[in-house]
Amino acid sequence: MALLCCVVQNSKLDGRPDCIYTDPTPVLYAKSTRLPFQVIHCGETQKSMCPLALFAVFLGQLIFSVKASTITHKPRVTLTDKDVSFLRIHLSGNNSRIELLQGPRDNIVYATDHINLFQTNFNSSKPSRMLSPVFREECRSNDFTSPDCHYNITVLHKTNDPNQLFLCGTNGQQHTLCCYMNPSDDPFICTRSKAIQNIQQHINETEPSLLIGSSGVEEFYTTHSGTEGSVGINRFGKNRLWTDNSGTEQRYVSLVASGQREDRLQDRLYAFYIEKNRHPRLDSDLWVPRVAQVCMADRGGPKGYLQFRWTSKLSARLFCGYQDSRLSFTQLVDVNTVLEERWQDTRVYALFRNGWGMSAVCVYTVEDIDRIFKTSNFKGHTGSVPIPRPGKCVEDSTKLPMEVLKMVDKVSEMEERVTSRPLLVTHQYYHHIRVDKVQGKGNVLFLSLGNGGIHKVLERDGHAFIIAELRPFNYRAHILSMMLHSSTGKLYVGSSRELVQIDLGSCEQYGAQCEDCVLARDPYCGWDGHHCTTATNKTIQDVENGNHQVCSNISRGVTASKVYVLRSSGGAADGIRVSQSSKYFLHCPTLSSHAEYSWRHHGNTTATPCISTGSEHQCLLLIESMGPEQQGTYSCVSEERGYHRTLVQYQLQLDSGASGLASHRLPCLGLGLVLTLVLTLLC
């Protein structure tokens, strides 16, 4: 049996349904992802009746039913380690977890796996130094083999002291030890934190955490995901607080500090997480994305009610999608923030997925989130709201009125959602997001792919442009961690075996002409009159539009192109000699996927399009049968935003020798390309 499901596209004027046959799972996903059609009927029928063509059409609509204006171009260029010089450091072992932290100096990066801490220096002749933290004094002896000495590193943070690190380790039991360590010490001994201790719970290495110092006092915030224990936001330090278990499964993604406000009493912490849907229906999503707030000044409730519990915790749903077409993204994957001078303008970049292989980035401001918590009605509450309003930060939360405490305890969800339309939608899964603010030129997003690649995306005026796909690994890798160091313009990427440094100011790969540099729209790059190089206030660029006309007033040399000829023994240019009636192909390397490529033969005003080979970097011209009319110069020309450029030229001559084979061969283009050409010839 299969399900007969009839759907009506919202865009169809006549409203007639398209009926397709499928199994229940895609139908449930079709409803839960709120695509722009409605499932109006589902019932059992014979699977043998399934019309394959209609099913294919349905799947096509399901995957690609997104407004064309919201799907950005694919990456303009793809850059591998053959195009860009990536610095790399080998990490011992095959690690399943790598966390990165910027060191006290620009060239130092800390990387931790489960047990060891690596101090790496890309400018040193000894780039990696392994540190083995000793969490307990009695474990200093090398022959001390007690299980109590075996701690897995679960937390790594910088402190206000540049020569000190804050680490937490778990010994496999329900106990976590946090301490301060100096990387220059030998042995690497843990100094217990007096304020942050007695953590009688297991801190998972995947949980987000923050170490926040204020007035000489540091407090440690972390989360606990799952269904058991103190699920939610926990604080350790002078005023320890945790959350009552709601009984609903929650998975935490990120903790974000709101930034210092004019009234420090109103400083807040936001937690981004997904929660198992409490009211699952056929047309609902399995997970619901949420944001929660707590006040940093919260001291818990009085004895007898919410003592050692948050009295300021509120939550609201996050929405990322298009409300008019009912397309939404609910699987929150990662979060990154860009701080601004005004705390209200701080931007939260949230990476989402849905069940159809799509990713989206939505941007929220702290002001958006703050407004919902301050003004929205409370979900399910119909009476008056007590004063002070639940969730408002107060100087002494132990003195809050009982009616306020009870409302926070029982009714803490907002009626309104925090909403945003996607900045970027793509038909592939991203795993991490990091965002850099390039002063006066927009923000740049770095999004990791499942194959080890990274998309470099320009955000400007609410629009996204994928500058490049970076491939720092020469093998298929799973990126475990990414860290951005804005002041030096470096991006660090960790895999199970390597740590790679990417120089964001490396620009030569965009091309040798001013137009090539400007069309890249890379905020880190500009034309200095001779090369595409790291941008300064004197270099030429047009990040907003990529208008190559800004290059029109500069002096230039001869446009570079390659002319393929063969030399005789006398040194004359004889050209490429091809036998009568032979088939022959010409190859043109391509860089920009946003350009259009064509071939031109002298004396022929009609451009010939490239043969599609399935490769991103191949533009071919097939000569079906070599004859006198096929002799002459062939030019491969690219056109992008009105900029024309000749990339390569070939001079072909007819060889009067035996037919069927070309007299000379071009360099090998790869087995896949040869197979494609064979299929082309057969067809």
C-alpha positions in Angstrom: 0.0 0.0 0.0 1.0 3.6 -0.6 -0.6 6.9 0.1 -2.5 8.8 -2.5 -1.9 12.5 -1.6 -3.4 15.4 -3.5 -1.7 18.7 -3.2 -2.7 22.2 -4.3 0.0 24.7 -5.1 -0.7 28.0 -3.5 0.4 29.7 -6.7 -2.1 27.8 -8.9 -5.0 30.0 -9.9 -7.5 27.2 -10.7 -6.8 25.4 -7.4 -7.0 22.0 -9.0 -5.0 19.4 -7.0 -2.0 17.4 -8.3 -2.3 13.8 -7.0 0.8 11.8 -6.4 1.6 8.5 -4.7 4.2 8.2 -2.0 4.9 6.6 1.3 3.8 8.5 4.5 7.2 9.9 5.5 7.8 12.4 2.7 4.2 13.6 3.1 4.7 14.3 6.8 7.8 16.2 6.0 6.0 18.1 3.2 3.5 19.3 5.7 5.9 20.0 8.5 8.2 22.1 6.3 5.4 24.3 5.2 6.2 24.4 1.6 4.0 26.5 -0.7 1.4 23.9 -1.3 -1.3 22.3 0.8 -1.9 18.6 1.4 -5.6 18.3 1.1 -6.2 14.6 0.9 -4.3 11.4 1.8 -5.7 7.9 1.6 -4.6 4.4 0.8 -4.6 3.1 -2.7 -2.8 0.6 -4.8 0.9 1.3 -5.3 0.8 -0.1 -8.8 -1.3 3.0 -9.8 1.6 5.3 -9.1 2.3 7.7 -12.0 6.1 8.1 -12.0 6.0 11.3 -13.9 3.8 13.0 -11.4 5.8 11.8 -8.5 9.0 13.2 -10.1 7.2 16.5 -10.6 6.2 16.5 -7.0 9.7 15.9 -5.7 11.0 18.6 -7.9 8.4 21.0 -6.5 9.2 19.8 -3.0 12.9 20.5 -3.3 12.9 23.6 -5.3 9.8 25.4 -4.1 11.5 28.5 -2.9 11.3 32.0 -4.4 13.9 32.4 -7.0 15.0 35.7 -5.6 16.0 34.0 -2.3 18.3 31.4 -3.8 21.6 32.9 -4.2 24.2 32.0 -6.9 26.5 29.2 -6.3 30.0 30.2 -5.2 31.6 32.5 -7.8 35.0 30.7 -7.6 36.3 27.5 -6.0 39.8 27.7 -4.4 41.8 24.6 -3.4 45.2 24.2 -1.9 46.5 24.4 -5.4 45.2 27.9 -5.8 45.9 29.2 -2.3 48.7 28.6 0.1 47.0 27.2 3.3 49.3 26.8 6.3 48.6 23.5 8.2 49.8 21.8 11.3 49.4 18.0 11.8 47.6 16.9 15.0 48.6 13.6 16.5 45.9 10.9 16.5 42.6 10.7 14.8 40.4 13.1 16.8 36.7 13.0 17.0 36.6 16.4 18.7 38.7 19.6 18.3 37.9 22.9 20.1 39.9 26.0 19.2 40.8 29.0 21.3 42.9 32.1 20.4 46.1 32.4 22.4 47.7 35.4 24.1 49.6 36.3 21.0 48.2 36.5 17.4 50.1 33.5 16.1 49.2 31.1 18.9 46.1 28.9 18.8 45.1 26.3 21.4 43.4 23.2 20.2 42.0 20.6 22.5 40.8 17.0 22.0 39.4 14.9 24.8 42.6 14.6 26.9 45.3 16.8 25.6 45.8 20.5 24.8 47.8 21.5 21.8 49.6 24.9 21.8 50.2 25.6 18.1 52.3 28.4 16.5 52.2 28.7 12.7 55.3 31.0 12.8 57.4 28.6 14.8 59.9 25.9 13.6 58.2 23.7 16.2 54.6 24.4 15.4 52.8 22.2 17.9 53.4 21.6 21.6 51.2 19.1 23.5 50.2 19.9 27.0 48.7 17.3 29.3 46.8 19.0 32.1 47.1 17.6 35.6 43.7 18.3 37.3 44.6 17.0 40.8 47.7 17.7 42.9 48.0 14.0 43.9 48.2 13.1 40.2 51.5 14.8 39.6 53.4 11.6 39.9 53.9 10.0 36.5 53.2 6.5 37.9 49.9 7.6 39.6 47.3 5.5 37.7 44.2 6.1 39.8 41.0 6.5 37.7 40.4 9.7 39.6 43.3 11.2 37.6 41.8 10.6 34.2 39.9 13.7 33.2 38.4 14.6 29.8 38.7 18.2 28.9 35.2 19.5 28.3 35.6 23.3 28.7 38.3 25.7 27.5 38.1 29.5 27.9 40.4 32.5 28.1 40.4 34.6 31.3 41.1 38.3 32.1 44.7 37.2 32.7 46.3 36.7 29.2 48.7 34.1 30.6 45.9 32.0 32.1 43.4 29.5 30.8 40.2 28.2 32.4 39.6 24.5 31.9 37.0 22.1 33.1 37.4 18.3 33.1 35.1 15.4 33.8 36.3 12.1 35.2 33.5 10.0 33.7 31.4 10.3 36.9 28.9 12.9 37.9 31.7 15.3 38.9 33.4 18.2 37.1 36.5 19.9 38.2 37.3 23.5 36.9 40.6 25.2 37.4 43.1 27.8 36.1 46.3 26.8 34.3 49.3 28.6 32.9 50.4 27.1 29.6 54.0 28.0 30.3 54.1 25.9 33.4 55.8 22.5 33.4 54.1 20.3 34.5 50.8 21.8 33.4 49.2 21.9 36.9 45.6 22.9 37.6 44.9 25.6 40.3 41.5 25.1 41.7 39.0 27.8 41.3 37.8 29.0 44.7 34.6 30.6 43.3 33.7 27.9 40.7 33.8 24.5 42.4 31.7 21.6 43.6 30.1 21.1 40.2 28.3 17.9 41.0 27.2 17.1 37.4 28.7 15.9 34.2 29.4 18.8 31.8 29.2 17.4 28.2 31.9 18.7 25.8 29.3 19.7 23.3 27.5 22.0 25.7 27.9 25.8 25.1 29.4 27.8 28.0 30.6 31.2 28.9 33.1 32.6 31.4 32.1 36.1 32.3 34.1 38.4 34.6 32.7 41.4 36.4 34.2 43.5 39.2 37.0 41.0 39.8 34.5 38.1 40.1 34.2 35.4 37.4 31.0 33.4 36.9 30.7 30.3 34.7 27.6 29.7 32.7 26.9 26.4 31.0 23.9 24.4 29.8 22.6 20.9 30.3 20.8 19.2 27.4 18.5 16.2 27.4 15.6 15.2 29.6 17.3 14.3 32.9 18.9 16.5 35.6 19.0 20.2 35.7 18.1 20.7 32.0 18.6 24.3 31.0 21.0 27.1 31.9 23.3 26.6 34.9 25.5 29.2 36.6 28.4 28.4 38.9 30.2 30.9 41.0 29.3 33.3 43.8 25.5 32.9 43.2 24.9 29.4 41.9 21.6 28.9 40.0 20.1 26.2 37.9 16.8 25.4 36.1 13.9 23.2 37.1 13.5 20.3 34.7 10.5 20.9 32.4 10.4 17.2 31.4 10.7 18.1 27.8 13.8 17.2 25.9 16.0 20.3 25.1 19.3 20.6 23.1 21.3 23.7 23.6 23.2 25.3 20.8 24.7 28.6 22.0 24.9 31.1 24.9 25.1 34.8 24.0 25.7 37.7 26.4 23.6 40.7 25.5 26.5 43.2 25.9 26.9 45.8 28.5 23.9 48.1 28.8 23.7 51.6 30.2 22.2 50.1 33.3 24.4 47.1 34.1 21.6 45.7 36.2 19.7 44.9 32.9 22.5 42.8 31.4 21.1 39.5 30.2 22.2 36.2 28.9 20.4 34.5 26.0 20.4 30.7 25.3 19.5 29.4 21.9 18.2 25.8 21.8 15.7 23.4 20.2 13.0 21.7 22.2 11.0 18.6 21.4 7.6 19.6 20.3 5.2 19.1 23.2 2.1 18.9 21.0 3.2 16.8 17.9 0.7 16.6 15.1 1.0 15.4 11.6 1.5 18.9 10.4 3.9 20.1 13.1 7.6 20.0 13.4 9.5 17.5 15.6 11.7 20.3 17.1 10.9 23.8 18.0 13.7 26.5 18.0 13.7 28.8 21.0 15.6 31.5 22.7 15.6 32.0 26.5 16.7 34.9 28.6 18.0 35.2 32.2 19.3 38.2 34.1 22.9 38.1 35.1 22.0 39.9 38.3 19.5 37.1 39.2 20.1 35.7 42.7 17.3 33.2 42.7 14.1 33.2 44.8 13.7 33.3 48.6 13.9 30.3 50.8 11.0 28.0 50.1 10.3 29.1 46.5 12.7 29.1 43.6 15.7 29.2 45.9 18.8 28.6 43.8 16.5 28.8 40.7 16.2 31.4 38.0 13.5 34.0 38.7 14.0 35.8 35.4 14.0 33.0 32.8 11.6 33.6 29.9 11.4 31.8 26.5 10.1 32.6 23.1 10.0 30.7 19.8 12.3 31.6 17.0 11.0 31.7 13.5 13.2 31.6 10.4 11.4 31.4 7.1 8.8 33.0 4.8 5.4 33.4 6.5 3.7 34.1 3.2 4.8 30.8 1.6 4.9 28.8 4.9 8.4 27.7 4.2 10.3 27.6 7.5 13.5 26.1 9.0 13.3 24.6 12.5 16.6 22.6 13.0 18.9 25.1 14.7 22.5 24.1 14.0 24.8 26.9 15.1 24.9 30.5 16.2 27.4 33.3 16.0 27.3 37.0 17.0 28.7 40.3 15.7 29.0 42.8 18.5 28.1 46.5 17.9 28.8 49.6 19.9 25.1 49.8 20.8 24.1 46.6 22.5 20.7 46.8 20.8 22.4 46.5 17.4 24.4 43.3 18.2 23.5 40.8 15.5 22.8 37.1 16.1 23.4 34.9 13.0 21.5 31.6 13.4 22.2 28.7 11.0 19.1 26.5 10.4 18.3 23.4 8.3 15.1 21.7 7.3 14.3 18.1 6.3 14.9 18.6 2.6 18.6 19.1 2.4 18.4 22.9 2.7 20.1 25.4 5.0 19.2 29.0 5.8 20.8 31.8 7.8 18.6 34.2 9.7 19.7 37.3 11.4 18.2 38.7 14.7 19.2 41.7 16.6 19.4 41.8 20.4 16.8 44.6 20.2 14.4 42.2 18.4 14.8 39.6 21.1 14.7 42.1 24.0 11.5 43.7 22.6 9.6 40.3 22.6 10.5 39.6 26.2 9.5 43.1 27.3 6.3 43.6 25.4 4.8 40.3 24.3 1.8 38.7 26.1 2.5 35.6 28.1 1.3 32.4 26.3 -1.8 31.0 28.0 -2.1 33.8 30.5 -5.3 35.8 30.4 -5.2 37.8 33.6 -3.3 40.9 34.5 0.5 41.0 34.5 2.1 41.6 37.9 4.5 44.4 38.6 7.4 44.3 38.2 6.9 42.5 34.9 8.2 38.9 35.1 11.6 38.7 33.5 12.6 42.3 34.4 16.0 42.4 36.0 15.9 43.6 39.6 18.6 44.3 42.2 17.5 41.6 44.7 15.4 38.8 43.2 14.9 37.2 46.6 12.5 40.1 47.4 10.3 39.7 44.3 6.5 39.4 45.1 5.2 35.9 45.2 2.8 36.5 42.3 5.8 37.4 40.1 7.7 34.3 41.1 4.7 32.0 40.5 4.1 33.4 37.1 7.7 32.9 36.1 7.5 29.4 37.4 4.2 28.5 35.7 3.9 30.8 32.7 7.2 31.8 31.2 6.7 31.5 27.4 6.0 34.5 25.2 3.0 34.6 22.9 4.9 36.4 20.1 7.8 34.8 18.2 11.1 36.4 17.3 10.9 36.3 13.6 13.3 36.8 10.7 13.4 36.2 6.9 16.4 34.2 5.7 19.4 36.1 4.5 20.6 33.1 2.6 19.0 29.8 1.5 20.9 27.0 -0.2 20.2 23.4 -1.2 23.0 21.9 0.9 23.7 21.4 4.6 26.0 23.7 6.5 27.5 22.7 9.8 29.2 25.8 11.4 28.9 29.6 11.0 31.4 32.3 11.8 30.9 36.0 11.0 33.5 38.7 10.5 32.6 42.4 10.5 34.7 44.2 7.8 34.5 47.9 8.7 32.3 49.9 6.3 32.1 47.0 3.8 29.6 44.6 5.3 29.9 41.3 7.1 31.4 38.1 5.8 30.0 34.7 6.7 32.0 31.5 6.8 29.9 28.4 6.5 31.4 24.9 6.7 30.3 22.1 4.4 30.1 18.4 5.0 33.0 17.7 2.6 35.5 20.0 4.3 34.8 23.0 2.2 33.9 26.5 3.4 31.6 29.0 1.8 32.8 32.6 2.1 29.7 34.8 1.9 29.3 38.6 1.7 26.4 40.1 3.5 25.5 43.7 2.5 22.3 45.6 2.8 20.3 42.4 3.5 21.6 40.5 0.5 24.0 37.6 0.3 26.7 36.9 -2.3 28.8 33.7 -2.2 32.3 35.0 -2.9 34.1 31.6 -3.0 34.2 28.0 -1.9 37.4 27.4 0.0 38.7 23.8 0.1 41.6 23.8 2.6 41.9 20.0 2.7 43.1 17.9 -0.2 40.9 15.0 1.0 37.3 14.8 2.1 37.3 16.0 5.7 34.8 16.7 8.4 35.3 20.1 9.9 35.1 19.8 13.7 35.7 23.4 14.6 36.2 26.9 13.1 37.6 30.0 14.8 37.9 33.5 13.4 40.6 35.9 14.4 39.4 39.2 13.0 42.3 41.4 14.0 44.8 39.4 12.0 42.4 38.3 9.2 42.8 34.6 9.8 40.4 31.8 9.9 41.4 28.6 11.6 39.8 25.3 10.7 40.2 22.0 12.6 39.7 18.5 11.2 40.4 15.2 12.9 44.0 15.3 11.7 44.9 18.9 10.9 44.7 22.5 11.9 44.6 24.8 8.9 45.2 28.6 8.9 43.4 30.5 6.1 44.7 34.0 5.3 41.6 36.0 4.4 43.7 38.7 2.7 45.1 36.2 0.1 43.8 37.7 -3.1 46.1 36.8 -6.0 43.9 33.9 -7.0 41.1 36.1 -8.3 43.1 37.1 -11.4 45.8 39.3 -12.8 43.5 42.2 -14.0 41.8 44.9 -12.1 38.4 43.8 -13.3 38.9 40.3 -12.0 39.7 41.7 -8.6 36.7 44.0 -8.5 34.3 41.4 -9.7 35.3 39.1 -6.8 33.5 41.5 -4.4 35.8 40.3 -1.6 36.0 43.0 1.2 39.4 41.8 2.1 40.8 42.4 -1.4 41.5 45.4 -3.7 43.5 46.4 -6.8 46.7 48.4 -6.0 47.4 49.2 -9.7 49.5 46.1 -10.3 48.0 43.2 -8.3 44.9 42.0 -6.5 46.1 42.3 -2.9 45.0 42.9 0.7 42.6 45.9 0.7 43.7 49.3 2.0 42.2 52.8 1.7 44.2 53.2 -1.5 43.2 50.1 -3.3 40.3 49.9 -5.9 37.3 47.8 -5.1 33.5 47.8 -5.4 32.1 45.4 -2.8 28.6 46.6 -3.1 28.1 46.1 -6.8 31.2 44.5 -8.3 31.2 47.2 -11.0 34.3 46.7 -13.1 33.9 50.1 -14.6 35.8 51.5 -11.6 38.9 50.1 -13.4 38.4 52.2 -16.5 40.6 55.1 -15.5 43.7 53.1 -14.5 46.6 52.3 -16.8 46.9 48.7 -17.8 49.1 46.3 -19.6 48.2 43.8 -22.2 45.3 41.4 -21.2 46.8 38.1 -20.5 45.7 35.1 -22.6 47.2 31.8 -23.6 47.9 31.0 -27.3 48.4 27.3 -27.8 50.8 26.6 -30.8 53.4 24.0 -31.5 56.9 24.9 -32.6 58.7 23.2 -35.5 62.4 22.5 -35.4 63.0 25.9 -37.0 61.1 27.7 -34.3 58.2 28.9 -36.5 54.7 28.8 -35.2 53.1 25.9 -37.1 50.0 25.7 -35.0 48.1 22.5 -33.9 47.9 20.2 -36.9 44.7 18.0 -37.0 44.1 15.3 -39.5 41.4 15.5 -42.2 37.9 14.5 -40.9 39.2 13.9 -37.4 37.2 14.8 -34.3 39.0 17.2 -32.0 38.3 19.1 -28.8 39.6 22.3 -27.3 39.8 23.0 -23.6 39.3 26.3 -21.8 40.0 26.7 -18.1 37.2 28.5 -16.2 37.4 30.4 -12.9 34.2 32.2 -12.2 31.0 30.2 -12.2 29.0 33.5 -12.6 30.6 34.1 -16.0 29.3 32.8 -19.4 31.8 31.1 -21.6 31.8 30.7 -25.4 34.1 30.0 -28.3 34.7 32.2 -31.3 36.3 31.2 -34.6 37.8 33.9 -36.7 35.6 35.0 -39.5 32.5 33.6 -37.7 30.4 36.2 -35.8 28.3 33.5 -34.1 29.6 32.4 -30.7 29.6 28.7 -29.9 28.6 27.7 -26.4 30.7 25.3 -24.3 30.0 21.6 -24.2 28.7 20.7 -20.7 30.9 18.0 -19.1 29.5 18.1 -15.6 32.8 19.7 -14.3 32.9 23.0 -12.6 36.1 24.1 -14.3 35.8 22.8 -17.9 34.7 24.6 -21.1 35.1 22.5 -24.2 34.7 22.9 -27.9 34.2 19.8 -30.0 35.2 19.9 -33.7 33.0 17.2 -35.3 35.1 16.8 -38.4 38.3 18.7 -39.3 38.3 20.3 -42.7 39.5 23.5 -44.4 36.7 25.5 -42.9 37.7 24.5 -39.4 41.2 26.0 -39.7 42.2 29.2 -37.9 42.2 30.8 -34.5 39.8 29.7 -31.8 39.3 32.0 -28.8 37.6 31.1 -25.5 35.9 34.3 -24.2 34.2 34.9 -20.8 31.6 37.5 -20.1 30.6 38.6 -16.6 28.6 41.6 -15.8 29.6 43.2 -19.1 33.3 42.4 -18.8 34.6 40.4 -21.7 38.0 38.6 -21.6 39.8 36.3 -23.9 41.1 33.4 -21.8 42.9 31.1 -24.3 43.5 30.9 -28.0 44.3 27.9 -30.2 45.6 27.9 -33.8 44.4 24.9 -35.7 45.8 23.8 -39.1 44.7 21.0 -41.4 47.1 18.1 -41.6 47.0 16.4 -45.0 48.2 13.1 -43.5 46.2 10.0 -42.7 42.7 10.8 -41.5 41.1 9.7 -38.3 43.7 10.9 -35.8 45.0 14.3 -34.7 48.6 14.9 -35.3 49.1 16.4 -31.9 47.4 15.9 -28.6 46.6 18.4 -25.9 47.5 17.6 -22.3 45.4 14.9 -20.6 42.1 16.3 -19.3 41.3 13.4 -17.0 39.5 10.1 -17.3 36.1 11.6 -16.4 36.4 14.2 -19.1 37.4 11.6 -21.7 34.4 9.5 -20.8 32.1 12.5 -21.2 33.6 13.3 -24.6 33.1 9.7 -25.7 29.5 9.8 -24.7 29.1 13.1 -26.5 30.5 11.7 -29.7 28.3 8.6 -29.5 25.2 10.7 -29.1 
